[in-house]
Amino acid sequence: YQTCDPGTFCPFTTSPHVSTVESYLEICEEAFGIDGSSVAASVAASNAFYGGWDYNATNVFFLNGEVDPWHASGVLHTNNDGQRTLMVSGASHHAWTHPVKPTDQQSVVFARKLIESVVKGWITDEPSSSVEV
């Protein structure tokens, strides 16, 4: 239901091996009576409320894993000085939030250290310093 009503959790894909947007919209209509135009209206309302691609909040760090299928819908670049982005090479969905293991990829180790540095900078109001792994 949440995929259909707010319209913000719909998994988008161009792969012929998984469901399409159209197939999800068919399910929304059949299961909940919510048609594609209602989903589009919900998406537009959500984008208007939260800023869509023009999100302008500060102290925000957008991280994406390179092999996370959701990264296609993520914020990959920003011109806002109060926001940071990072594409974590070879990482899956929020891999940097998983418990630390000695086998973690260097890119994930780097992401964790960078997150810590950036957040400390926001808290202390000092710019983050360089991060070494």
Secondary structure, 3 states (H helix, E strand, C coil): CCCCCCCCCCCCCCCCCCCCHHHHHHHHHHHHCCCHHHHHHHHHHHHHHHCHHHCCCCCEEEEEECCCHHHHHCCCCCCCCCEEEEEECCCCCCHHHCCCCCCCCHHHHHHHHHHHHHHHHHHHCCCCCCCCC
